[in-house]
Every structure is written in structure tokens, then in C-alpha cells.
Amino acid sequence: MKNLTTLLLSMLFINLVAAQESKIIAHRGAWKNTNAPQNSIASLQEAIKQKVWGSEFDVHMTKDGILVVNHDNDFYGIDIATSTYEQLLAKKHPNGENIATAEEYLKEGLRQKKTKLIYELKTNRLGLEETLKSAELSLALLKRLKTKNKVEIIAFSWDACLKLRSLDKALKIHYLNGDKTPQALKEASLSGFDYNTNTLKKSPNWIKEAQSLGLKTNVWTVNTQDDMEYFIGHKIHYITTDEPELLNTTLHKK
């Protein structure tokens, strides 16, 4: 009986440590050390292979209302907001992939159950109306694909975050811009923040404050070992990085 109690306590301690450990989010998939193009299906697959907690990707809306995955406003020189999806197919990623639609990307990610899909809703350069439209289309897509508990939303647009929350009370939504206090996020019923390194180094107390309010905390984009150790030391929930391999080593070094 004593041995069983000791074993159960050991397992509880291990699970507690694992729960407290900062989790890895691969920024635009795992691309930097894999030669996969950023935001490609290949970079998502590489992130999944590495068993990271989450893989982030960026979503824009085309002129004809198609949600596509790409970081910049243009896809290899073709402006996304003023072009149709068909026009974007004139270019390819270096590995031969077409620009992925958000639906294609999500379907690939949903084939597995380990790695969360961190969906960044990009602010549409044509204005707030288009940004809110892309938010509504995104939510409709997530519901149609039944992505509950598998996808979380991040966005720089405060208005888009509020719009999404008004339409869905359970969706996990995290704010990116860095200009709202943890209390403001709590009052808006958002899930937490995803702020950049400079913001959180200027206000490191926000990490503990947010966590005391029951909010999730994430930092981007952390690519040096010194910064990784800094935020691990502050017990931040998630670290978004272009270097998931280095972060994994840093987290588990003896």
C-alpha cells in the first residue's frame, strides 16, 4: 500500500510539473530548420512531427471571400485582398504547393489530435468592415469543420476579437496587439493575451496578473535561448517561436 501511494504521488508530481511547463507553439509551422515554406501544409506537417503543443498560421481573405493561409498581404507579389483565389494560383510556394485555403489547412491539421491549431486572423488592409467579414467567415468555417477544442484564435484587431466573442461564447480568443491590460481582456471575456517580447519585458507583471485572473499567456516571437529562458522563468503558458527545436532543447535540458 505504501509503495502504491508513493507511485501515485510521483505520478501526480510529474503531471503537475508537465502542466506548469511552458508549451511550444511553432510560428507559421516548423519551417526554419526544415526547409518547408512558412505557412505551407509542409510546415504544418513538420510541426506535427515535432509534437509541439501548437502550430500557428495566418489567414487572409481574398477579394472573392476565400480564406487563405499566408503571412504577408501579398503571396509572392500578388496582393491577396484585391485578388481572387484563382489569381493567387498563378504563384506557388518553392516546394510546389499552391497557397492553402484555410479549409485545406485546417483539414490537414485536424487529421491528428495532438497539436493545436493556432489560427491568426489577419487584419484586412482594406478596412474594418472586411476584417469583420473575415472574422465571421472564419467562425462559420470552424463550426462547419467541428473544430471545437482543437483550434484557438489570435488577432491584432480588438474589434474582431469582440465580434468573435459576441458570436461565440466558448471559442478561445487571444489578443495580439499588446495595448490592453489583463483586466481589460478579462472584462471583454477574452481567453488571454499573445503579446510580443518587448511588451512583456516592459510589463513582466502582466504575466502573473493575467494568470491570477484565469487568463492564458503567450509571447511571440521568441528565437534566442536567453529570451526562452527568461519567459520560461516567468512561467508563461506558451512560447511562440521560429525555433521550436531550440525551445524544446531549452525546456528539457538538465
DOMI-508667 format. One record per residue (C-alpha): residue in three letters; chain; x, y, z. Coordinates in nm, 2 decimals, padded with zeros to 4 digits. Each point is the difference from the previous one (the first is absolute). Layout:
BEGIN
+------+-------+--------+--------+--------+
: rest : kette :      x :      y :      z :
+------+-------+--------+--------+--------+
:  ALA :     A :      X :      Y :      Z :
...
+------+-------+--------+--------+--------+
END
This chain:
BEGIN
+------+-------+--------+--------+--------+
: rest : kette :      x :      y :      z :
+------+-------+--------+--------+--------+
:  MET :     A :  00.00 :  00.00 :  00.00 :
:  LYS :     A :  00.28 :  00.24 :  00.09 :
:  ASN :     A :  00.17 : -00.08 : -00.34 :
:  LEU :     A : -00.32 :  00.07 : -00.18 :
:  THR :     A : -00.05 :  00.33 :  00.18 :
:  THR :     A :  00.36 :  00.10 : -00.09 :
:  LEU :     A : -00.06 : -00.08 : -00.36 :
:  LEU :     A : -00.32 :  00.20 : -00.02 :
:  LEU :     A :  00.16 :  00.30 :  00.16 :
:  SER :     A :  00.29 : -00.03 : -00.24 :
:  MET :     A : -00.24 : -00.01 : -00.30 :
:  LEU :     A : -00.19 :  00.30 :  00.14 :
:  PHE :     A :  00.33 :  00.20 :  00.04 :
:  ILE :     A :  00.10 : -00.09 : -00.36 :
:  ASN :     A : -00.33 :  00.11 : -00.14 :
:  LEU :     A :  00.00 :  00.32 :  00.20 :
:  VAL :     A :  00.35 :  00.09 : -00.13 :
:  ALA :     A : -00.11 : -00.08 : -00.36 :
:  ALA :     A : -00.31 :  00.23 :  00.05 :
:  GLN :     A :  00.21 :  00.29 :  00.12 :
:  GLU :     A :  00.27 : -00.03 : -00.27 :
:  SER :     A : -00.02 :  00.26 : -00.28 :
:  LYS :     A : -00.14 : -00.15 : -00.32 :
:  ILE :     A :  00.15 :  00.04 : -00.35 :
:  ILE :     A : -00.19 :  00.17 : -00.28 :
:  ALA :     A :  00.17 : -00.03 : -00.34 :
:  HIS :     A : -00.02 :  00.34 : -00.18 :
:  ARG :     A : -00.14 : -00.05 : -00.35 :
:  GLY :     A :  00.07 : -00.37 :  00.04 :
:  ALA :     A :  00.34 : -00.15 :  00.03 :
:  TRP :     A :  00.19 :  00.15 : -00.29 :
:  LYS :     A :  00.33 :  00.16 :  00.09 :
:  ASN :     A :  00.19 : -00.32 :  00.06 :
:  THR :     A : -00.21 : -00.23 : -00.23 :
:  ASN :     A :  00.01 :  00.19 : -00.33 :
:  ALA :     A : -00.38 :  00.00 : -00.02 :
:  PRO :     A : -00.15 :  00.33 : -00.11 :
:  GLN :     A : -00.16 :  00.21 :  00.27 :
:  ASN :     A : -00.38 : -00.06 :  00.04 :
:  SER :     A :  00.01 : -00.29 : -00.24 :
:  ILE :     A : -00.16 : -00.34 :  00.05 :
:  ALA :     A :  00.35 : -00.14 :  00.02 :
:  SER :     A :  00.10 :  00.24 :  00.29 :
:  LEU :     A : -00.32 : -00.11 :  00.19 :
:  GLN :     A :  00.09 : -00.37 : -00.06 :
:  GLU :     A :  00.36 :  00.07 :  00.13 :
:  ALA :     A : -00.14 :  00.16 :  00.32 :
:  ILE :     A : -00.23 : -00.29 :  00.06 :
:  LYS :     A :  00.29 : -00.24 : -00.04 :
:  GLN :     A :  00.19 :  00.19 :  00.27 :
:  LYS :     A : -00.31 : -00.05 :  00.23 :
:  VAL :     A : -00.01 :  00.37 :  00.09 :
:  TRP :     A : -00.29 :  00.12 :  00.21 :
:  GLY :     A : -00.12 :  00.23 : -00.27 :
:  SER :     A :  00.06 :  00.12 : -00.36 :
:  GLU :     A : -00.08 :  00.35 : -00.09 :
:  PHE :     A : -00.12 :  00.11 : -00.35 :
:  ASP :     A : -00.12 :  00.33 : -00.16 :
:  VAL :     A : -00.33 :  00.04 : -00.18 :
:  HIS :     A : -00.10 :  00.28 : -00.25 :
:  MET :     A : -00.31 :  00.04 : -00.21 :
:  THR :     A :  00.01 :  00.04 : -00.37 :
:  LYS :     A : -00.21 :  00.24 : -00.22 :
:  ASP :     A : -00.25 : -00.28 : -00.06 :
:  GLY :     A : -00.03 : -00.10 :  00.37 :
:  ILE :     A :  00.23 : -00.30 :  00.01 :
:  LEU :     A :  00.21 : -00.04 :  00.32 :
:  VAL :     A :  00.36 : -00.09 : -00.09 :
:  VAL :     A :  00.31 : -00.07 :  00.21 :
:  ASN :     A :  00.29 :  00.25 : -00.04 :
:  HIS :     A :  00.18 :  00.24 :  00.23 :
:  ASP :     A :  00.06 :  00.31 : -00.22 :
:  ASN :     A : -00.27 :  00.20 : -00.18 :
:  ASP :     A :  00.13 : -00.14 : -00.33 :
:  PHE :     A :  00.07 : -00.35 : -00.12 :
:  TYR :     A :  00.33 :  00.02 : -00.18 :
:  GLY :     A : -00.09 :  00.34 : -00.14 :
:  ILE :     A : -00.37 : -00.05 : -00.05 :
:  ASP :     A : -00.21 :  00.22 :  00.23 :
:  ILE :     A : -00.25 : -00.23 :  00.19 :
:  ALA :     A : -00.27 :  00.24 :  00.10 :
:  THR :     A : -00.05 :  00.13 : -00.36 :
:  SER :     A :  00.05 : -00.33 : -00.18 :
:  THR :     A : -00.22 : -00.30 : -00.05 :
:  TYR :     A :  00.10 : -00.34 :  00.12 :
:  GLU :     A :  00.04 : -00.11 : -00.36 :
:  GLN :     A :  00.24 :  00.28 : -00.06 :
:  LEU :     A :  00.21 : -00.11 :  00.30 :
:  LEU :     A :  00.05 : -00.34 : -00.17 :
:  ALA :     A :  00.23 :  00.16 : -00.25 :
:  LYS :     A :  00.27 : -00.03 :  00.26 :
:  LYS :     A :  00.13 : -00.29 :  00.21 :
:  HIS :     A :  00.21 : -00.06 :  00.31 :
:  PRO :     A :  00.36 : -00.11 : -00.08 :
:  ASN :     A : -00.10 : -00.36 :  00.09 :
:  GLY :     A : -00.27 :  00.01 : -00.27 :
:  GLU :     A : -00.30 :  00.05 :  00.23 :
:  ASN :     A : -00.28 :  00.24 : -00.09 :
:  ILE :     A : -00.10 :  00.25 :  00.26 :
:  ALA :     A : -00.21 : -00.20 :  00.24 :
:  THR :     A : -00.36 :  00.09 :  00.08 :
:  ALA :     A : -00.08 :  00.02 :  00.37 :
:  GLU :     A : -00.23 : -00.29 : -00.05 :
:  GLU :     A :  00.27 : -00.22 : -00.16 :
:  TYR :     A :  00.25 :  00.10 :  00.27 :
:  LEU :     A : -00.25 : -00.08 :  00.28 :
:  LYS :     A : -00.10 : -00.33 : -00.15 :
:  GLU :     A :  00.36 : -00.11 : -00.01 :
:  GLY :     A :  00.06 :  00.11 :  00.36 :
:  LEU :     A : -00.32 : -00.17 :  00.12 :
:  ARG :     A :  00.13 : -00.33 : -00.12 :
:  GLN :     A :  00.19 : -00.03 :  00.32 :
:  LYS :     A : -00.09 :  00.08 :  00.37 :
:  LYS :     A :  00.32 :  00.10 :  00.17 :
:  THR :     A :  00.09 :  00.34 : -00.15 :
:  LYS :     A : -00.23 :  00.30 :  00.05 :
:  LEU :     A : -00.07 :  00.22 : -00.30 :
:  ILE :     A :  00.06 :  00.37 :  00.08 :
:  TYR :     A : -00.20 :  00.20 : -00.25 :
:  GLU :     A :  00.12 :  00.36 : -00.04 :
:  LEU :     A : -00.27 :  00.21 : -00.16 :
:  LYS :     A :  00.19 :  00.27 : -00.19 :
:  THR :     A : -00.13 :  00.36 : -00.01 :
:  ASN :     A : -00.12 :  00.07 : -00.35 :
:  ARG :     A :  00.19 :  00.30 : -00.15 :
:  LEU :     A : -00.32 :  00.12 : -00.17 :
:  GLY :     A : -00.16 :  00.09 :  00.33 :
:  LEU :     A : -00.20 : -00.11 :  00.31 :
:  GLU :     A : -00.31 : -00.12 : -00.20 :
:  GLU :     A :  00.21 : -00.25 : -00.19 :
:  THR :     A :  00.18 : -00.11 :  00.32 :
:  LEU :     A : -00.34 : -00.07 :  00.17 :
:  LYS :     A : -00.12 : -00.18 : -00.31 :
:  SER :     A :  00.30 : -00.23 :  00.01 :
:  ALA :     A : -00.06 : -00.06 :  00.37 :
:  GLU :     A : -00.36 : -00.11 : -00.07 :
:  LEU :     A :  00.12 : -00.23 : -00.29 :
:  SER :     A :  00.27 : -00.14 :  00.23 :
:  LEU :     A : -00.25 : -00.09 :  00.27 :
:  ALA :     A : -00.24 : -00.15 : -00.24 :
:  LEU :     A :  00.28 : -00.22 : -00.14 :
:  LEU :     A :  00.11 : -00.11 :  00.35 :
:  LYS :     A : -00.35 : -00.10 :  00.08 :
:  ARG :     A : -00.06 : -00.18 : -00.32 :
:  LEU :     A :  00.32 : -00.21 :  00.05 :
:  LYS :     A : -00.09 : -00.06 :  00.36 :
:  THR :     A :  00.33 :  00.12 :  00.14 :
:  LYS :     A : -00.11 :  00.05 :  00.36 :
:  ASN :     A :  00.30 : -00.03 :  00.24 :
:  LYS :     A :  00.24 : -00.05 : -00.29 :
:  VAL :     A :  00.04 :  00.36 : -00.13 :
:  GLU :     A :  00.07 :  00.33 :  00.18 :
:  ILE :     A : -00.03 :  00.34 : -00.15 :
:  ILE :     A :  00.26 :  00.29 :  00.03 :
:  ALA :     A : -00.05 :  00.34 : -00.15 :
:  PHE :     A :  00.15 :  00.35 :  00.01 :
:  SER :     A : -00.35 :  00.16 : -00.07 :
:  TRP :     A : -00.17 :  00.07 :  00.33 :
:  ASP :     A : -00.33 :  00.05 : -00.19 :
:  ALA :     A :  00.04 : -00.34 : -00.16 :
:  CYS :     A :  00.06 : -00.16 :  00.34 :
:  LEU :     A : -00.31 :  00.16 :  00.14 :
:  LYS :     A : -00.20 : -00.10 : -00.30 :
:  LEU :     A :  00.10 : -00.36 :  00.03 :
:  ARG :     A : -00.08 : -00.01 :  00.37 :
:  SER :     A : -00.34 :  00.14 : -00.06 :
:  LEU :     A : -00.07 : -00.28 : -00.25 :
:  ASP :     A :  00.15 : -00.28 :  00.20 :
:  LYS :     A :  00.03 : -00.01 :  00.38 :
:  ALA :     A :  00.23 : -00.31 :  00.01 :
:  LEU :     A :  00.26 :  00.06 : -00.27 :
:  LYS :     A :  00.35 :  00.07 :  00.14 :
:  ILE :     A :  00.10 :  00.34 : -00.12 :
:  HIS :     A :  00.33 :  00.17 :  00.08 :
:  TYR :     A :  00.10 :  00.36 : -00.07 :
:  LEU :     A :  00.33 :  00.09 : -00.17 :
:  ASN :     A :  00.04 :  00.37 : -00.01 :
:  GLY :     A :  00.15 :  00.06 :  00.35 :
:  ASP :     A : -00.20 :  00.31 :  00.09 :
:  LYS :     A : -00.25 : -00.15 :  00.23 :
:  THR :     A :  00.05 : -00.09 :  00.37 :
:  PRO :     A : -00.08 : -00.34 :  00.13 :
:  GLN :     A : -00.30 :  00.15 :  00.18 :
:  ALA :     A : -00.13 :  00.14 : -00.33 :
:  LEU :     A :  00.03 : -00.34 : -00.16 :
:  LYS :     A : -00.19 : -00.16 :  00.29 :
:  GLU :     A : -00.28 :  00.26 : -00.02 :
:  ALA :     A : -00.03 : -00.07 : -00.37 :
:  SER :     A : -00.03 : -00.37 :  00.07 :
:  LEU :     A :  00.30 : -00.09 : -00.21 :
:  SER :     A :  00.21 : -00.30 :  00.07 :
:  GLY :     A :  00.33 :  00.17 :  00.04 :
:  PHE :     A :  00.28 :  00.19 : -00.17 :
:  ASP :     A :  00.27 : -00.09 : -00.25 :
:  TYR :     A :  00.24 :  00.30 :  00.03 :
:  ASN :     A :  00.34 :  00.06 : -00.15 :
:  THR :     A :  00.32 : -00.03 :  00.20 :
:  ASN :     A :  00.06 :  00.38 :  00.03 :
:  THR :     A : -00.35 :  00.06 :  00.14 :
:  LEU :     A :  00.04 : -00.27 :  00.27 :
:  LYS :     A :  00.35 :  00.09 :  00.09 :
:  LYS :     A : -00.12 :  00.36 :  00.07 :
:  SER :     A : -00.30 : -00.14 :  00.20 :
:  PRO :     A :  00.11 : -00.34 :  00.13 :
:  ASN :     A : -00.25 :  00.03 :  00.28 :
:  TRP :     A : -00.28 : -00.05 : -00.26 :
:  ILE :     A :  00.09 : -00.37 : -00.02 :
:  LYS :     A : -00.07 : -00.07 :  00.36 :
:  GLU :     A : -00.30 :  00.25 :  00.01 :
:  ALA :     A : -00.16 : -00.17 : -00.30 :
:  GLN :     A :  00.05 : -00.35 :  00.14 :
:  SER :     A : -00.15 :  00.11 :  00.33 :
:  LEU :     A : -00.31 :  00.11 : -00.20 :
:  GLY :     A : -00.02 : -00.34 : -00.16 :
:  LEU :     A :  00.13 :  00.12 : -00.34 :
:  LYS :     A :  00.24 : -00.18 : -00.22 :
:  THR :     A :  00.34 :  00.16 : -00.08 :
:  ASN :     A :  00.20 : -00.03 : -00.32 :
:  VAL :     A :  00.30 :  00.19 : -00.13 :
:  TRP :     A :  00.13 :  00.05 : -00.36 :
:  THR :     A :  00.24 : -00.04 : -00.18 :
:  VAL :     A :  00.27 : -00.15 :  00.23 :
:  ASN :     A :  00.30 : -00.12 : -00.19 :
:  THR :     A :  00.30 :  00.03 :  00.23 :
:  GLN :     A :  00.09 : -00.23 :  00.28 :
:  ASP :     A :  00.04 :  00.30 :  00.24 :
:  ASP :     A : -00.36 :  00.11 : -00.07 :
:  MET :     A : -00.13 : -00.35 :  00.02 :
:  GLU :     A :  00.16 : -00.04 :  00.35 :
:  TYR :     A : -00.14 :  00.34 :  00.10 :
:  PHE :     A : -00.36 : -00.09 : -00.08 :
:  ILE :     A :  00.03 : -00.36 :  00.13 :
:  GLY :     A :  00.12 :  00.16 :  00.32 :
:  HIS :     A : -00.31 :  00.21 :  00.01 :
:  LYS :     A : -00.21 : -00.31 : -00.04 :
:  ILE :     A : -00.19 :  00.12 : -00.31 :
:  HIS :     A : -00.25 : -00.25 : -00.13 :
:  TYR :     A :  00.11 :  00.01 : -00.37 :
:  ILE :     A :  00.30 :  00.11 : -00.20 :
:  THR :     A : -00.03 :  00.06 : -00.37 :
:  THR :     A :  00.32 : -00.05 : -00.19 :
:  ASP :     A :  00.17 : -00.04 : -00.34 :
:  GLU :     A :  00.24 : -00.24 :  00.18 :
:  PRO :     A : -00.22 : -00.28 :  00.15 :
:  GLU :     A :  00.30 : -00.24 :  00.00 :
:  LEU :     A :  00.21 :  00.24 :  00.21 :
:  LEU :     A : -00.29 :  00.07 :  00.24 :
:  ASN :     A : -00.06 : -00.37 :  00.05 :
:  THR :     A :  00.36 : -00.05 :  00.09 :
:  THR :     A :  00.00 :  00.31 :  00.23 :
:  LEU :     A : -00.31 : -00.13 :  00.18 :
:  HIS :     A :  00.14 : -00.34 :  00.06 :
:  LYS :     A :  00.36 :  00.06 :  00.06 :
:  LYS :     A :  00.13 : -00.15 :  00.33 :
+------+-------+--------+--------+--------+
END
